[in-house]
Amino acid sequence: MLNETERKTCASDICFQCAIICCQDAKPPLTRKRQKIIEEYIKKQQLKITKPFSHGQYSFPAVDESGICVFYDKKTRCCLVHAVKPETCRAGPITFDINRQTGKLEWYLKTAEICPLADVMHNDPSLFKEHFKVAREEILRLVCELDGEALRAILKIEEPQTFKIGEEDLPKEILAKL
C-alpha cells in the first residue's frame, strides 16, 4: 500500500503519463542492504528477474539492451519493485551532490524539461516539502551505507538540468569515506 507522499508523487498520473523514461540510463546506486531487500522482494513476488544487478565501481539495477532498468515494466510503465526500489528512485526528482571543500551535502531538483513532476513540485510548496522529507531521508541513508569507492564513483556522474535547492552539513564519517 502506498503512503500519501508516494501516492501524490511516485504513483501520480504525471509519472505514468510522462514520455521521459527516467528508468533509462539512470543506474541508481544500490547498497548491499538494498540489494538483499530487493532480492527478497523479487522472490516473494515471484518476479521473473534472473539477473537483477550489475556491479562495477558501484552496484546498480541491471539494464536491458536499451539501457532501461530491468525493474521497469514497459507495458504498465511501473516499477516492478516499487515498494522496495532504490533510494534515489524514491527521492526523484530530487538529487544530490557532495561538496568536499565545504563538507556540505547539496540538494538539487531536476528541471521541468527532464521531469514534469519536478515542475509540479516546484510550483506546489507543500507537496515539495512533503516529498523533500522523504527524499532527504532516503538519500542520507544511501550516503551513509555506501562504501567510499561507490560513493566516489557516483559523485563523478554529471546531473545536468538540475538546480540547487539547498545544502546541509555532512556527518564527518561520510566525509572521511571520500
Helices and strands as residue ranges (DSSP letters): H 4-8, H 13-17, H 32-45, E 53-55, E 59-61, E 72-73, E 78-79, G 82-84, H 87-91, E 94-99, E 104-110, H 116-123, H 125-145, H 148-155, E 162-169, H 172-177
